[in-house]
Amino acid sequence: MTEALRPRPALNLDNAFYFDALKEGRLVAQQCGDCAEFRHPPVPCCPRCQSFDWDVSDLSDTGELVTYTVLHHPVVPPFEAGYIVGLVEFAEGVRIVMNLEIDEADVSIGMKVEVRPHFYDPDLALPAGFAPGAETCVRSSTETTDSTDDDEKEA
């Protein structure tokens, strides 16, 4: 039987750099080349100054949890009941939606979240939020990995 994979993001010329950086182990965002405004999700034109000039900038690896939800139903493979999706804000002002790989009892709005790219399968790297200093333990899919597995997948 074939294992169900996570849905793939729709890649295009505006966002491919973001997913390529995640595969390289980096968390990045667009930054306007004219007004320096950070933006996410990636778009061709700056919403502040309407410039089409932009650069790729690295983000800090820690953010603050703005809000979250725990999904229980409907559950479809590869997800499991009770996975948590959160909105994390970085010091740069960027907010990114991601899975929180934290036990539900330990999640609270305003908490610091360590964010790092995580390979949910060999071809899909996405940002994931962890409790600061916690080892990599993926809760939001049927496969649990540890940091040793991540190193092998990145090699």
C-alpha positions as CSV (number, residue, x, y, z in Angstrom):
1,M,0.0,0.0,0.0
2,T,1.3,3.5,-0.9
3,E,1.8,5.9,2.0
4,A,-0.2,9.1,1.7
5,L,1.9,12.2,1.3
6,R,1.2,15.8,2.4
7,P,-0.4,18.0,-0.2
8,R,2.2,19.9,-2.3
9,P,2.3,23.7,-2.4
10,A,1.6,25.3,-5.8
11,L,5.0,26.4,-7.0
12,N,5.5,29.3,-9.3
13,L,8.1,32.0,-10.2
14,D,7.1,34.1,-7.2
15,N,7.5,31.5,-4.5
16,A,9.9,28.9,-5.7
17,F,12.8,30.6,-3.9
18,Y,11.0,30.1,-0.6
19,F,10.6,26.4,-0.9
20,D,14.1,26.0,-2.4
21,A,15.5,27.7,0.7
22,L,13.5,25.4,3.0
23,K,15.1,22.4,1.3
24,E,18.5,24.0,2.0
25,G,17.6,24.3,5.7
26,R,17.0,28.1,5.6
27,L,13.9,30.1,6.5
28,V,13.6,33.2,4.3
29,A,11.1,35.9,3.1
30,Q,10.9,38.5,0.4
31,Q,12.1,41.9,1.3
32,C,11.3,44.9,-0.9
33,G,14.4,46.3,-2.6
34,D,13.0,49.8,-2.4
35,C,11.3,50.3,1.0
36,A,12.7,47.2,2.8
37,E,9.3,45.9,3.8
38,F,9.2,42.2,4.5
39,R,6.3,40.2,3.0
40,H,4.9,36.7,3.1
41,P,3.5,34.9,1.3
42,P,5.6,35.9,-1.7
43,V,4.0,38.2,-4.3
44,P,5.5,40.0,-7.3
45,C,4.7,43.6,-6.1
46,C,5.3,45.3,-2.8
47,P,2.0,46.1,-1.2
48,R,3.5,49.2,0.5
49,C,5.3,51.0,-2.3
50,Q,4.3,48.9,-5.4
51,S,7.9,48.2,-6.4
52,F,8.7,45.0,-8.3
53,D,12.3,45.0,-6.9
54,W,12.8,42.5,-4.1
55,D,15.5,40.5,-2.4
56,V,15.5,37.2,-0.4
57,S,16.4,37.7,3.3
58,D,16.9,35.2,6.0
59,L,14.5,35.3,9.0
60,S,15.3,34.8,12.6
61,D,14.8,31.2,13.9
62,T,12.4,32.2,16.7
63,G,9.0,33.8,16.6
64,E,6.0,34.5,18.8
65,L,2.8,32.4,18.5
66,V,0.0,34.8,17.5
67,T,-2.8,32.3,17.3
68,Y,-3.4,28.6,16.7
69,T,-6.0,25.9,16.1
70,V,-6.1,22.2,16.9
71,L,-7.6,20.1,14.1
72,H,-9.6,17.0,15.1
73,H,-12.0,16.5,12.2
74,P,-12.0,15.5,9.4
75,V,-8.7,13.7,9.5
76,V,-7.2,12.3,6.3
77,P,-3.9,10.6,5.9
78,P,-1.1,11.6,6.4
79,F,-2.5,13.8,9.2
80,E,-3.5,12.6,12.7
81,A,-6.3,13.9,14.9
82,G,-5.1,16.8,17.1
83,Y,-2.5,18.3,14.9
84,I,-1.9,22.0,15.6
85,V,-1.6,24.8,13.0
86,G,-0.3,28.1,14.3
87,L,0.4,31.6,13.0
88,V,4.0,32.7,14.1
89,E,5.2,36.2,13.9
90,F,8.9,36.9,13.5
91,A,10.9,39.9,14.7
92,E,11.1,41.1,11.0
93,G,7.3,41.5,11.1
94,V,6.6,38.5,8.8
95,R,3.8,36.0,9.9
96,I,3.9,32.4,8.6
97,V,1.3,29.7,9.1
98,M,2.9,26.3,10.0
99,N,2.4,23.1,11.9
100,L,3.3,23.3,15.6
101,E,5.1,20.1,16.6
102,I,4.4,20.8,20.3
103,D,2.1,18.9,22.7
104,E,-1.3,20.7,22.9
105,A,-1.0,21.1,26.6
106,D,2.2,23.1,26.2
107,V,0.9,25.5,23.5
108,S,-0.2,29.1,24.5
109,I,-0.7,32.3,22.6
110,G,2.3,34.6,23.0
111,M,4.8,31.7,23.6
112,K,8.2,31.7,21.8
113,V,8.4,29.2,19.0
114,E,11.6,27.9,17.5
115,V,11.0,27.6,13.7
116,R,13.1,25.4,11.4
117,P,12.6,23.8,8.1
118,H,11.4,20.2,8.4
119,F,11.3,17.5,5.8
120,Y,7.9,15.9,6.1
121,D,9.0,13.5,3.4
122,P,12.1,13.3,1.2
123,D,10.7,15.9,-1.3
124,L,8.8,18.3,0.9
125,A,10.3,20.7,3.3
126,L,8.0,23.1,5.2
127,P,8.5,25.4,8.2
128,A,7.6,23.8,11.5
129,G,7.3,25.3,15.0
130,F,8.9,23.6,18.1
131,A,9.2,24.5,21.7
132,P,12.5,26.3,22.1
133,G,15.3,23.7,22.7
134,A,13.1,20.8,22.0
135,E,14.3,17.9,19.8
136,T,12.7,17.3,16.5
137,C,9.6,15.2,17.1
138,V,6.9,15.4,14.4
139,R,3.4,15.0,15.8
140,S,1.4,16.2,12.8
141,S,1.8,13.2,10.5
142,T,1.7,9.5,10.8
143,E,5.5,9.2,10.7
144,T,7.5,10.3,13.7
145,T,11.1,11.3,13.1
146,D,14.0,12.5,15.2
147,S,16.8,14.9,14.3
148,T,19.0,12.0,13.1
149,D,16.4,11.2,10.4
150,D,16.4,14.9,9.4
151,D,20.2,14.9,8.9
152,E,20.0,11.8,6.7
153,K,17.3,13.3,4.6
154,E,19.2,16.6,4.1
155,A,22.4,14.8,3.1
